[in-house]
Amino acid sequence: MLVFFLFVLYIQNALSAPPPSGQPPTDPRLTEIGTPCSNDTTKAWLDIIFVIDSSQFMTAQKMKSLSKGLSSVFTKFTISQNGNHTTRVGIITFASDVIIHSNLTAFLTNTQLLQALNNLPSYVNSNDAEARIITALRTAYDLVPKEKNNHIPLIVLIGANYDHNNIDGLENVAKSIKESGIEIMTISFASAESPLTKIFQKISSYSYISTQKGLYESVLYAFTQINCVCPLQSIQFNVYNQIWLNYTKYADCFYGYLGETLPEISNLLCDPGILVSINSNIKQNFIIDQIVPYVLRGHQNFTIGLHKSPTDGIWKWWGYNGTEYPASLQSLNPKPDDKFGYLMNYKRFNWEIETTDGNEPMSYVCQVQACDAESYLSILESFCELVALCVFSNGMTRKSAPRYAVTEPTPKRMIPGDIKWPGGPSVQQKHFSLPYFIIDYIAKNPTSTEVYNNLIQSCKHFYEKNPILVVKNMEENSISSTNGSENDEDEYYVDMDIQKIKSKIWLTDVLNVVGDDLPNFTFTSVLCSKLYRCNLSELTLCDMNVLFDDFKFLALTAKGVELDNVKMTYYDGKPVLLEKILEAIPNVEDFYYDFPGNLSVTSASTIKNIAKVPNLSNLTTFSLGSIPEVFDVEELSAFMKDHKYLKFSLGFNGNISREYMDQLETLIDTIILSDIFYRIIIRNIDPDDDEDMEALFEIGSDIDLIDIDHFDDVDEMEDIFDFNDAVELDAADIDQMDDIDEDDGDL
C-alpha cells in the first residue's frame, strides 16, 4: 500500500473558490471542516502551458493587460527546470497559424519567464481573423511530457475570437485532454454572454472572464487548487461555496474498505493515512453521501478514527503524522471497556457515533493527506509495475492478507460494465488481496503490453475494466498479434473491419495501409479514435487522405515512415508542407515520400526549410519520389553536400522539362566528382527517346548514378540494387564486380 501513496495522480473535476485566510494547518484538529490545500505557490509543482489567441480580436491592449496580470501571478512562483517544488511554463499562440514560442524546458528562471510574458503584445496579428483553437489545444497536449515526471499538467486557454470554422469538435478534444489527466483553465476576453465564453465554461474546470473583479487573484488561487491532488479512486473532500458558486477542495482524501476488519487493525491498514476523523457535520454528511452508498455499499456500521488514547485514556481523533487531538463529543457515553469509535446508521437517514470494545470486525473508512505544495510526495518508481509484481508474486488469492471486494462507485450493480461470461455467476464479485482503487489503477494503467497480457490472463476482471486489443501488425483489413513469416501469414493475420471494432487498440510495431482497398471513409481518423496507445516502429500509408493531427499521433514513435501518394491536410483542408511532416516525426530514421498529384506541398524554399528541421540528425535514409520541378537544384545540391553520410534516393516526375533535366545532369556530375556517396538519382525515362536511351547504355533504366566506392562488398550492393538496371561506374570499380555473374546485371 505504501507504494500507492508515493504516486501523485491527477484529479479533474473541481472549481475554484476564494482563498482561505492564514496559513494551511498540518492536521484536521486545527479546522472545523477539513485540511485546507496549501496556498504557498513558491513550492508549487505545476507544468502550465498557456494557449493564447493572437488574432485581431485579441487586441494589443487586451494582450498587454494579460501580460501584466500574468506577470503579477508568476512573481509568486519558483520557475526552474530542477527541484521538486518548481513550476515550468510553456507558451503557444494561435490565429491562422499555431506557433510554439516556448516549450516547458525553455525557462530556467523567473526573469526569463517575465521577459517572455512582456513580449506577448508583439504576437498579436491585426490582420488575422482566424482562430485555430482545436489545433492549438492539440499542440499543447503534445507538449505535455508523456513520460513520468513530478509536475501536474495544466493547459490555460485564453481567447477572444469565436471562429465558427475552427471550433467544431472543441468539446470532444477538451474532454479527451481532461480524461488523460490534464486540467484545463480558460480565460475569455469576449463578453460574458458570447458563444466563446459559454463554450469555455463547458470545456474547463476553472473558467474566468477578463472583466471580472480580482481575476488574477482567482487564477492564482485556482493554481493552488490544481496543485492539490488525491490518489486515484480516493475521494477528495470538497465543500460547495454558495457565494462563489463553486467547490473548495481540501487536502483530505477518503477511501473505504468493504472487508470486515477488527478496529485495532484498521488504522494500521490505513497507513500512511489514518482512520477518518469526523469532527464536523459537513464532513460527516460528505462521507455519508460519497463513501457509504458507493464504496461501502450501504454498510450500516463502519470504524472511524475515534479511539481511547492508550497514553492518557482520553477519547481522541487520529491526526496526520502520528498525532492525536481530543474529540469534543458531548453526547458520547462509552462503556468502560470501549476503545474504538464507529459510525452507526439508525432510522434510515440518521447516523450517530457509537463506541465499541473492538471485538466486532467492521468495514472502515480511511483518510490520507492530499499532495500539495506543503506535502509533496516524490514519485520514486512505477507504481503499476510494483503493485502488479506484488500481485503476481503473492498470488491473487493469498489468505494471509485482508481481502477486498472489487466494487465501483455506483449503487445499482456490483461491477459496472462486467461482461456476462458463459457459465459465469449471475452476480460477479471478485476478491483481491489489494484494495479496489489499487486494482482499478492497475487495470486502467498497464505500463506495457506484456503487463497487460499477464493481467488479463490472470483474471478477466482486468479485461472487463479496460478492454484492449494488442496489435503488433495492422493492415487496412487485417491484424496480427505477432510477426508471421512469409510462409505462414494466414496463420497470423486475422480479417477485421476497423469500423466494427469496439475495444481499444494498442499498436506496437507496424501499420501498413493502402487506401485503394478501403471504402469511402478516412481510415486513420477512425483508427485514431479507437487507439489506446500507439508505439509504432514502422508506418506506411499509400493512396489515401490523412489528417495531419492523425498522422502526428500515429508517427510519433516511428523510425520508418513511408508516405506514397498521401494527401495530408489540416482540418481546414489546407495541404501540409513537406518540412512540417518531417518536423512531426522526431524519431524517424528511414523516410520515403512520394509526392501526391494535384496537391502543392513544396515550394522553391522547401529544401532550405527542410535543412532547418532539428531531427534530421536521426535520419539515415532520405527518399523522395515523383519530385516536382519546383525543387531548386542548387539548394538540393547544397543540402546533399551538407549531409554526406545520409543515404539519398531521389526520383523526379516524368514531366520535368529538358532545362530542368540538364540541371539534374549537372548535379549528377557534381556528385560524381565529389566525395559524396550513397546517392541514387532517379528520373523517369521514356524508352522511345533514343538520346536518353543511348545515354543510359541503351537500357530503359531508372538509375542514373551510383557511386560504388563506398559499398563494403558486393552482397551489400546486391541487397540495395537490382542489377537489371544500368549502373554508371568508374573503371577502377569494375574489378569489384568480378564475382557477379553477367546474367545478374547489364553493365
Number of C-alpha atoms within 10 A of each C-alpha: 13 11 15 20 22 19 21 24 18 20 23 16 11 20 22 24 22 15 18 13 7 7 11 17 15 19 20 23 21 12 14 13 19 24 22 26 30 27 25 16 25 16 24 29 28 25 23 25 25 22 25 28 30 33 26 18 23 25 19 19 11 15 23 18 15 22 19 15 16 17 19 14 16 20 15 15 20 20 26 20 16 10 12 18 21 21 28 28 24 22 23 22 27 26 25 16 16 21 17 16 12 18 18 19 12 16 20 17 14 18 13 13 22 18 12 15 20 17 12 20 19 11 20 23 19 13 9 14 16 21 29 23 28 21 21 23 25 14 17 24 21 13 16 19 12 8 5 9 13 20 22 24 23 24 25 21 24 25 26 24 25 20 15 11 11 17 16 12 10 16 16 12 17 22 16 12 18 21 12 12 15 21 24 25 23 25 24 24 24 19 14 15 8 14 14 21 23 14 17 25 18 15 19 25 19 25 23 21 18 20 13 10 9 9 14 19 15 17 22 20 21 24 22 23 24 29 27 32 25 25 25 20 21 22 20 25 25 22 17 14 14 8 8 12 11 17 18 22 25 22 28 27 25 25 27 28 26 23 17 17 21 16 28 16 11 23 21 12 18 21 15 20 24 25 29 28 22 22 19 12 11 15 19 17 13 16 20 17 11 17 21 22 17 18 24 25 19 14 15 16 21 24 32 28 26 27 26 21 17 9 6 7 10 14 21 21 27 25 22 18 12 9 11 19 17 15 19 11 11 6 9 14 11 16 10 8 11 16 22 23 25 23 21 16 18 11 6 7 7 8 16 13 19 20 22 18 15 19 13 10 17 21 21 29 27 25 27 24 28 30 25 27 23 18 15 19 16 15 17 10 12 14 22 22 16 13 19 20 13 14 18 12 10 14 13 16 14 13 11 8 11 16 22 18 19 23 23 18 18 13 16 10 13 19 21 14 10 16 14 12 10 6 6 9 9 8 11 15 13 14 16 19 20 20 22 24 20 20 21 19 17 23 22 15 14 18 13 12 16 10 18 23 16 13 20 18 12 14 12 14 22 22 21 17 18 20 19 22 20 22 19 18 22 21 18 21 15 15 23 20 17 14 14 14 10 7 7 10 12 12 10 15 19 13 12 14 10 17 11 7 12 11 15 18 20 20 24 22 20 22 23 15 21 17 19 11 11 14 8 8 12 14 19 22 15 13 17 18 11 18 17 16 17 19 17 22 20 21 22 17 23 20 17 22 18 20 19 20 19 17 20 16 18 24 25 18 20 22 19 21 23 19 21 20 20 21 22 25 19 14 16 10 9 12 17 18 17 19 19 14 18 18 17 18 23 21 21 25 18 18 20 19 22 20 24 21 12 7 16 15 21 19 16 13 13 18 21 16 14 17 18 11 15 11 16 20 13 14 19 15 18 17 17 19 20 22 21 20 18 13 17 17 17 14 16 17 17 14 15 19 17 12 16 14 15 20 18 21 17 19 21 22 17 14 13 16 11 9 9 15 14 11 15 20 15 15 17 19 12 14 19 18 8 11 12 19 21 18 24 19 18 21 22 16 19 14 13 9 10 11 11 16 16 11 10 19 15 13 17 19 20 18 22 17 20 20 20 22 15 11 12 9 12 15 10 10 13 12 8 9 12 13 16 14 19 21 22 17 15 11 8 9 13 11 8 13 13 10 8 13 9 11 8 12 13 13 15
